[in-house]
């Protein structure tokens, strides 16, 4: 694999040799792949990337993307193209809780910009940054499909809607006390109105 495929990220062959799904995650990946006809494994790429991101610390390193490509029998560049297109995939280390605040019309009109500024001040980070303790990263996202309950944010599989500063405080306190990595594959997600 060429380091050019991953821009500024360096591909480390020694690290690649160490990348392997746990038995439990591999069973999930095999189940996902089984839903597609032989020769069409590439169709499983999005859900497999979610499993990979959850399994390998909340982000997709070049080595992890190369590993996913080998499992799906596709070229590494095909994985990188997809992972770099969607904002739900992280191409650099992130906090355990990635807070994605919707910034599209409904959310913006209902105060999303103020919510982002409030989170930035409370966590002492800017959009695109991670807190010093590695707990939170802050991103803005395009429409998350919750226009009727704006403003909202997503953290892993959980939606938090009708945000106020008090709600944001409670959400952050709850995630901080849990102290665990949140991902799109969470089965214990919570949606709050």
N, C-alpha and C positions, 0 to 999 in steps of 0.2 A: 504494500500500500504506500502511496506517495503522501508525503506530508503536505503537498500542495492541495490535495483533496480537502484537507481540513483547515486551510488557511494558516492561521498562526499557531494552531495546535500541532504539537509534535507527536508523531506516531512512534511508540516504543515497542519494539518486537518482544522484549523481555516481559513487559507488562501484558502484552496481548496473550502470551502463553499462559498467563495466570487467570485470564478472564474465562469464567465458566459459571453457568447458572447453577444454583442449588438444585437438588433433586426435585424439590417441591415446585420451584419456578419452571424447571424444564418440563415437568408434567403439564403445567398450565400452557406453556408454549406449544407443546406437542398437541394438546387439545385444540388450541386455536388453529394451528396449521391443518389439523384433520378436517376442519370445516371447509377447506378449499380443495378443488381437484388437483391431482398430480400435475406438476408443471406450472401451477398457478400459486405457488407458495408466496410469491411477492404480495399477493392480496392480503396476507396476514401481517404485513409490515407495521401498520399503525398500532394494532393491539400488542404486537410483540415488542415494539419500542416502549410502550407503556410499562410492560413487565420489566424490560431491561432497565429503564430509568428507575423504577422502584427498587429493583434488585441491587443496582450498583451505585447507591448513594445519592440518587436524585438528579443525576445528569448523565449525558451520553458522551463518554470520551471517544476519541478516535478508535481506541482498542475495542471498546464495547460495540461501536458501530460495525467494525470489521467482523467481530464475533457474530453479530446478528446477521450480517451478510452471508457468512459461511453457513449458518443454520438454514437460512432461506434459499441458499444457492443462487444468490444474486451478487452483483458487483458492489463493492463498498461505496462507490460514488452514488449508487441508487439509494442507499440508506442515508447517506449524508444529504442528498438533495431533499429528501422528505423531512428529515430531522431539522434541517436548517430552514425549511419553509414554514413549518407550524410553530407558533409561539408556545405551544404546550410542551415542547421538548427543549430541554436545557442543554446547551453545548459548552457550558462551563459550570464549575461547582457552584451550588446554590445553598441557601439556608434550608433547614429541615422543613420549614413552612414557607412556601412561595405564595405570597399574597398577590393575586392578580385582580386589580381593580378595573372594572369596566369603565371605558371612557367615551363610549359612543353616545349618540344624541340623548336618549332618555336619561341615562345615568348622568351625563354632563349637565343637562338641564336641571336635574334634581340634586346637584351638589357633589358629584364624583371628584371634581377638581379640588374641592375643599377637603374631602375625605383623604385624598392622596397627600395633600399638604399636611393634614393632621397626622397621618401615619408617618410621614417623613420626619416631622418634628418629634413625635413620640419615640420613634425608634432610632433617631439620629442617623438616618440614611436617606439617600435620594433614590429615585426610580432607577432600577438596574443595579442597585447595590445590596450588600448583605450586611447584617449586623455583626459587630465584632465577635459576638459569642456564637455565630454561625446558626442562629435559630431562625431568623427571618430574612427573606429576600423580598423586594418589592418590584412589581412589574405593573404596567398598564396593559390592558387587553382591548381588542375590538369586541364588538357585541358578544356577550355571553348568554344572550337569549332570555333575559329576565327583565325586559323593559317595563312591565307592569309593576315591578317591585324595586325600582331604581331608587337610590344608587345601590350597587351590590359589588361584592368581591367573591372570588373563588379561591379556595385553598385546598389543593388536592381535589378530591371528589365532592367536597362540601361547598354549597352555595350559602352565602350570608347576604340577606336582602334587607331593603328598607333601612340602610345604614344610618346611624347617628354616631356622634362621637362616643356616647356612652356604650353603644353596642360594639363599636370598634374596640374600646377598652376591654370589654368582657371577652370578646373573641380572642384578642391578643393574650390576655391573661390565661384563658383556657388552653390555648395552644402551648404557651410557655410552660404551664404546669404539667401538661402531658409530656412535653419534651421529645416527641417522636417525629420521625419523618412522615410527612403527609404526601400522598401521591394520588394519581388518577385511578389507581387500582384499589384504593381503600374500600373495604367492605363495611367499615364502621362510620361512614360519612354521615354528616348532619347538615340538614338544610334549615336555616333559621330565617324567620320572617320578621 
